Structure formats: structure tokens, C-alpha cells
Amino acid sequence: MATLIIVVIIVVLSSALCSGAEAALFSVSIVKVRQLSNSNKKGGKALLSIRENMSRPIAAIVVLNNIANIVGSVIAGGIASVTLGNRWLGIFSGFLTFLVIIFSEIIPKTLGERYAEKIALIVANPVRFIASILTPVLWGIEKITLPVTGESSQKFTTNESEIKLLASIGGKEGVIEKKESDLIQRVFELNNTTSKMLMTPRVALTHLEGNIQLGKVKDQIISSEHSRIVVIDRTPDNVIGVAMKDELLTALLNDKESENVNNFTNPAQFVSETTTADELLSTFQGSHQHLGVVEDEYGGVSGVVTLEDVIEILTGEIVDETDKSEDLQEAARVKKIE
């Protein structure tokens, strides 16, 4: 009887170790595993190597688990038939199955998932060692299963939807601040938003003709709510540059009213209607300019877009003391109707 009890304990414990290890290895996220590896946590590098190629380590665990369950059950059944007799063999088999389900599957897998990080770090090196010993067996299993499972494809750590969801959950649960969660959500709008969606439309542009004297457009300069004013050659489709309002005002104060506007004009930067906000941000950073003239597919001017327009995707509408309208696109539509 003692031999039977020892065999049953060995079967249940062996299977439990395999089930708990498998659950723990699957439960730790790859991001957490990389963090553990970078922090030189004991077992972290072994755990990372397992998570980056799970097929053989998990196959090794499955092989051991099945050996424990099948071979152990056969041995235990043989001992039980001698010790208890054949008439009790059915009852013993049912009892052993119950023990395996409860103590080798449900409880170990629950604990493996609950304490995944600690258990995974402990079992990583032993599992990798066992997988190396069983390499010939595992290689044969891979060849047999390959026609069904196929080649492993590239796996990404996460995707945009998951990051948005995690940010939303983190904000609700207080792991990160609500403002931080909202900012993360808005970042992904940068490559979904185009110049055409952000721009101040052509009909709402403040523009000056380059060959006109400053004194003749003094009132327009003073009343402009923009810090940068588009300079054109007769029509808005012929943009020749951009003038800074403060430079024009300084020139007026210095009695340079007789000079033409184009004497104070800097080269314009042109972007297409389909340029995305993240591309605009890189363009503005590279050129050290904060305004781009938006061209349509035919080369005509649709409007202008600024660095502030891009930043507002992340922060929401920015309205300063000089703005007469919060939404210049809406103001342009009203102006067009009028």
C-alpha cells in the first residue's frame, strides 16, 4: 500500500509541476519578460529565450506531463491491481483521475497564472535545460506536426488597439493619470490626420501682396490675428513667402512704410493636402518653420497649416487672446456662405 501511495504522489506532483510551469510561462507578458531580462533578474534571460521561441520548451513540458500522467497511471494501476485487487481497480482509476484533475491541473494552473512572474523565473532555467536534453525527440515531433501547424510567423509584441485599450484601462484604474491616458489615445491620431483636415482654409487666410508698400497695408497688418502672414504675388495661388507680423510692425515703427512687403518675406514651405500630422511635425522640426502652405493635387493653394494645429491634436483646441474664432475652418464655412 505504501508503494502505491508513493507512486500516486509522484504522478500527481510531476503532472502538477508541468501544468504550473506551463501556465506561468504563458501568463507572463513578453513586455514584462523583456523588462525582467534587461534588469538582470535571475532567470530573466532564460525566460526571454523561452518566450521568444516557445515551441520547444512547451513541447518538452507537454512530453513530460504526458509521461507522468500516462506512464505513471499505468504503473499505479498495475500496483493497485496487485495491492487492492481487480474489483477495486475501477474505483482506484476514478479516484486517481479526480486527483489529477484537481491537484495536477486546476490548482497548479491557477497558481501558475496567479504567481506567474515568480514561478516563470524559477522554472525558466530547468525548462530550458530539459528542452536541450530532449532536442532529438522535440525535433522529431516538430517534423511530424509541421504539415499541420506550419512555419511560425512573425509575432508582434502588441498593436495600436491593444495600446489604446491598455491606456484606457490604466486611466480608469488609476495606474496612470487620466490626462496621460487621453494623451496616449491622441498620439495615434497623428498619422490619421492630414493637412487638409487641420488647415486654415484659403478663404480665411490673411494675406498681403508682396509688391505693395507697407504703409498701404498697415491696417491689415495691425488687425491680423496671425503671427505669420502669407505673402502672395497678385493671387493666393502664387504664394511667394511668409512674413512675420512682428517684423512688419517693427518696420512700420522704424518709418519703413515706403518699402514693399516682399522685402520682409521669408521663403514659404509647401506641403500637400495628404501630408499626415506626424509627417508635418517632422517637417516643421527639420525646417525650423512653424507654417506650411497647403497645396491641392493641382498645385493650387488650399490653405495653411501650422505647428500649433498639429499640437492641438494632442492638447485640444488652443485659443489665445488674439484669436477671434476658436475654429477657423468653421469660420471659413460661415464666411463662404455670407
C-alpha positions in Angstrom: 0.0 0.0 0.0 2.9 2.4 0.8 4.4 1.8 -2.6 1.0 2.7 -4.2 0.7 5.9 -2.3 4.2 7.0 -3.1 3.6 6.3 -6.8 0.3 8.3 -6.8 2.0 11.2 -5.1 4.9 11.2 -7.6 2.4 11.1 -10.5 0.3 13.9 -9.1 3.2 16.1 -8.2 5.1 15.6 -11.5 2.0 16.5 -13.5 1.3 19.4 -11.2 4.8 20.8 -11.7 4.4 20.6 -15.5 1.0 22.2 -15.5 2.0 25.0 -13.2 5.2 25.7 -15.2 3.3 25.8 -18.5 0.6 28.2 -17.1 3.3 30.5 -15.6 5.4 30.7 -18.8 2.3 31.6 -20.9 0.9 34.1 -18.4 3.9 36.5 -18.2 3.6 39.1 -21.0 6.5 39.4 -23.4 6.9 43.1 -22.4 7.3 42.1 -18.7 9.8 39.3 -19.7 12.0 41.8 -21.6 11.9 44.1 -18.6 13.0 41.3 -16.3 15.8 40.4 -18.7 17.0 44.0 -19.0 17.1 44.3 -15.2 19.3 41.2 -15.0 16.7 39.4 -12.8 17.9 35.9 -12.1 16.3 33.6 -14.7 15.2 36.6 -16.8 17.4 35.9 -19.8 16.4 32.2 -19.8 12.8 33.2 -19.6 13.2 35.6 -22.5 14.8 33.0 -24.7 11.9 30.7 -23.9 9.2 33.3 -24.7 10.9 34.2 -28.0 10.7 30.6 -29.1 8.0 28.8 -27.1 7.5 25.8 -29.3 10.3 23.5 -28.0 10.1 24.4 -24.3 6.4 23.9 -24.2 6.7 20.7 -26.2 9.2 19.5 -23.6 6.7 20.3 -20.8 3.9 18.6 -22.6 6.0 15.4 -23.2 7.0 15.2 -19.5 3.4 15.9 -18.4 2.1 13.1 -20.6 4.8 10.7 -19.4 3.9 11.5 -15.8 0.1 11.0 -16.5 0.2 8.0 -18.8 3.2 6.0 -17.7 2.5 6.9 -14.0 -1.1 5.9 -14.3 -0.1 2.6 -15.9 2.4 1.8 -13.1 0.0 2.9 -10.4 -2.8 0.8 -12.0 -0.5 -2.3 -12.0 0.4 -1.8 -8.4 -3.2 -1.1 -7.5 -4.4 -4.4 -9.1 -1.9 -6.3 -7.0 -2.5 -4.4 -3.8 -6.3 -3.8 -4.0 -7.4 -6.5 -6.4 -9.1 -6.2 -9.8 -12.5 -5.4 -8.4 -11.2 -2.1 -6.8 -9.2 -1.1 -9.9 -12.1 0.8 -11.5 -12.7 2.8 -8.3 -9.0 3.5 -8.0 -8.8 4.7 -11.6 -11.7 7.1 -11.0 -10.0 8.4 -7.7 -6.7 8.9 -9.5 -8.4 10.8 -12.3 -10.1 13.0 -9.7 -6.7 13.7 -8.0 -5.0 14.5 -11.3 -7.8 16.9 -12.4 -7.9 18.8 -9.1 -4.2 18.7 -7.9 -2.4 18.3 -11.2 -4.4 20.6 -13.4 -6.8 23.1 -11.8 -4.9 24.1 -8.7 -1.4 24.2 -10.4 -2.6 26.2 -13.4 -4.5 28.6 -11.2 -1.4 29.2 -9.0 0.8 29.3 -12.1 -1.3 32.1 -13.5 -1.6 34.0 -10.2 2.1 33.9 -9.4 3.3 33.8 -13.0 6.3 36.0 -12.7 7.9 34.3 -9.7 7.2 30.8 -10.9 8.3 31.6 -14.5 11.7 32.9 -13.3 12.2 29.8 -11.1 11.3 27.2 -13.8 12.9 29.0 -16.8 16.4 27.5 -16.5 15.2 23.9 -15.7 12.8 24.0 -18.6 15.4 25.2 -21.0 17.8 22.5 -19.8 15.2 19.8 -20.2 14.4 21.1 -23.7 18.0 20.9 -24.7 18.2 17.2 -23.4 15.1 16.3 -25.3 16.2 18.1 -28.5 16.2 15.0 -30.7 12.7 14.0 -29.5 11.4 17.5 -29.9 13.0 17.8 -33.4 11.1 14.7 -34.5 7.8 16.0 -33.0 8.3 19.3 -34.9 8.8 17.5 -38.2 5.7 15.4 -37.6 3.5 18.4 -36.7 4.9 20.8 -39.2 2.5 19.9 -42.0 -0.4 20.8 -39.7 1.0 23.7 -37.7 3.0 25.3 -40.5 6.0 27.6 -40.1 5.9 30.1 -37.2 5.1 33.6 -38.4 6.4 36.9 -37.0 4.7 37.9 -33.7 4.4 41.5 -32.6 4.6 42.5 -29.0 1.5 44.5 -29.3 -0.5 46.6 -31.7 -2.2 50.0 -31.7 -5.6 48.8 -30.5 -4.0 47.0 -27.5 -2.0 50.1 -26.5 -5.1 52.2 -26.7 -7.1 49.7 -24.6 -4.3 49.4 -22.0 -4.1 53.2 -21.8 -7.9 53.4 -21.3 -7.9 50.7 -18.6 -4.8 52.3 -16.9 -6.6 55.6 -16.8 -9.8 54.1 -15.3 -7.9 52.0 -12.7 -5.6 54.9 -11.7 -2.4 53.2 -12.9 -1.7 56.3 -15.0 -3.4 59.7 -14.8 -6.5 60.3 -16.9 -4.7 63.1 -18.8 -1.8 60.7 -19.6 -4.3 58.2 -20.9 -6.0 60.8 -23.1 -2.7 61.9 -24.5 -1.7 58.4 -25.4 -5.0 58.0 -27.2 -4.5 61.2 -29.2 -0.9 60.3 -30.2 -2.4 57.7 -32.6 -4.4 60.4 -34.3 -1.3 62.0 -35.7 -0.9 59.6 -38.6 -4.7 59.6 -39.2 -5.0 63.3 -39.6 -4.0 65.1 -42.8 -3.0 68.7 -43.6 -6.4 69.2 -45.3 -8.2 68.3 -42.0 -6.1 70.7 -40.0 -5.5 73.7 -42.2 -6.9 77.1 -42.1 -8.8 77.3 -45.4 -7.9 79.7 -48.1 -10.9 81.9 -47.7 -10.0 82.6 -44.1 -6.3 83.4 -44.8 -4.8 86.7 -44.0 -2.5 87.5 -47.0 -0.7 90.5 -48.4 0.6 91.3 -51.8 4.4 91.4 -51.9 4.7 94.4 -54.3 2.6 96.7 -52.1 4.2 99.2 -49.7 3.9 98.6 -46.0 2.1 101.8 -45.4 -0.8 100.9 -47.7 -1.5 97.6 -45.8 -0.8 99.0 -42.3 -4.3 98.4 -41.0 -4.4 94.8 -42.4 -1.1 94.1 -40.6 -2.3 95.5 -37.3 -5.7 93.8 -37.4 -4.3 90.4 -38.3 -4.7 87.8 -35.6 -1.9 85.7 -37.0 1.8 85.9 -36.1 2.7 84.8 -39.6 1.2 86.4 -42.7 1.2 84.8 -46.1 2.7 87.0 -48.9 1.3 86.5 -52.4 2.0 87.7 -56.0 -1.4 89.0 -57.1 -3.4 85.8 -56.4 -3.4 83.4 -53.4 -2.3 80.6 -55.7 1.0 82.4 -56.1 2.5 82.4 -52.6 6.0 83.8 -52.6 6.7 83.6 -48.9 5.7 84.2 -45.3 6.2 87.4 -43.3 6.4 87.6 -39.5 3.9 90.1 -38.2 6.2 91.4 -35.5 8.9 92.2 -38.2 6.3 94.1 -40.3 5.2 96.1 -37.2 8.8 96.9 -36.3 9.4 98.1 -39.9 6.4 100.4 -39.6 7.6 101.8 -36.3 11.0 102.4 -37.9 9.4 104.6 -40.7 9.8 102.0 -43.4 6.3 102.4 -44.8 7.6 103.0 -48.3 9.3 99.6 -48.5 7.5 96.7 -50.2 6.1 93.8 -48.2 8.3 91.3 -50.0 11.4 92.9 -48.6 10.4 91.3 -45.2 9.4 88.0 -46.6 10.9 84.6 -45.8 10.7 81.5 -48.2 7.4 79.6 -47.8 7.3 75.9 -47.0 4.8 73.8 -49.1 3.1 70.6 -48.1 0.4 68.6 -49.8 -3.2 68.1 -48.6 -2.4 64.4 -47.8 0.6 65.0 -45.6 -0.2 63.5 -42.2 0.3 65.3 -38.9 3.2 63.2 -37.8 4.9 64.0 -41.1 4.1 67.7 -40.6 5.7 67.6 -37.2 8.9 66.1 -38.6 8.9 68.7 -41.4 8.4 71.6 -39.0 11.2 70.3 -36.8 13.6 69.9 -39.7 12.9 73.2 -41.4 12.6 75.3 -38.1 9.4 76.8 -39.7 6.1 76.7 -38.0 3.8 77.3 -41.0 3.2 75.3 -44.2 1.3 76.3 -47.3 -1.1 73.5 -48.2 -1.3 72.7 -52.0 -4.0 70.7 -53.6 -3.4 68.0 -56.2 -3.3 70.6 -59.0 -0.8 72.9 -57.3 -3.3 75.4 -56.1 -3.2 76.8 -52.6 -5.9 75.2 -50.2 -4.9 76.9 -47.0 -2.1 77.0 -44.4 -1.3 74.6 -41.6 0.8 75.5 -38.5 2.7 73.7 -35.8 0.0 74.8 -33.4 -2.6 73.0 -35.5 -0.6 69.8 -35.1 0.0 70.2 -31.3 -3.8 70.8 -30.9 -4.3 67.1 -31.9 -2.6 66.2 -28.6 -3.8 69.0 -26.4 -7.1 70.0 -27.7 -8.0 73.4 -29.1 -5.6 76.2 -28.1 -7.2 79.6 -28.1 -5.1 82.7 -27.2 -6.0 86.3 -26.6 -5.6 87.2 -30.3 -7.9 84.5 -31.7 -11.3 85.8 -32.8 -12.6 82.4 -33.7 -11.9 79.0 -32.0 -12.5 77.1 -35.2 -11.1 78.8 -38.3 -12.5 76.0 -40.6 -16.0 76.7 -39.3 -15.4 80.4 -39.6 -14.3 79.9 -43.2 -17.5 78.0 -44.0 -19.6 80.8 -42.5 -17.6 83.4 -44.5 -18.2 81.4 -47.7 -22.0 81.3 -47.1 -22.1 85.0 -46.4 
